[in-house]
Amino acid sequence: MKRIFDIIFAIVHLFLFSILLVTLYFLVKVNMGKPVILKQQRPGLYGMPFYVYKFRTMTNEKDEKGRLLEDSKRLTSFGGFLRKYSLDELPQLFNVLKGDMSVVGPRPLLMEYLPLYSEEQMKRHDVRPGITGWAQVNGRNDLSWEDKFKMDTWYVKHQSFKLDLKIIGMTIVKVLKAEGTAKKGHVSTEKFKGSIKKGV
């Protein structure tokens, strides 16, 4: 039933947001150039890699040694607007349609984090990653990594259609309020460096 809901949700919202998606595509192209859509490899169901789609929010500016500048210097004002209202994540509706992602589930993180997870934290990959999730509506980037993972594994153990609908409703409120999109003083989430306690 969850997969059927995901497909219907993705098709309906791709249709509803079609004009917005096209508009954002051209605005990103004008403001930041190509590529407009970023493809980033992330671990999906059971940790299997897939490519997640996002609208680009940063430039490719580099220093004199050819290294990318820090995120705060590459994030454009328009890119910041996209992140603030989670508009950069709209292309993930195509990931949902393909079956890489679900509407609701733990957010897909970086491949490099896989060896750092505890056994308990790895359970977040027992379900498809989501566009939104329990951690996203309960603090998002204001949460510590440990708290995020606890909420992810809690969702895996308690997932239900009723809970998914509740999370979607809470997500709409969070997006409209632009809450928790970035930790104070940071434009990007700090990297996960491993659990404090083994088995947490």
Summary of the structure (lengths in Angstrom):
residues: 200
radius of gyration: 16.8
end to end distance: 31.4
largest distance: 53.3
contacts: 565
relative contact order: 0.14
helix: 52%
strand: 12%
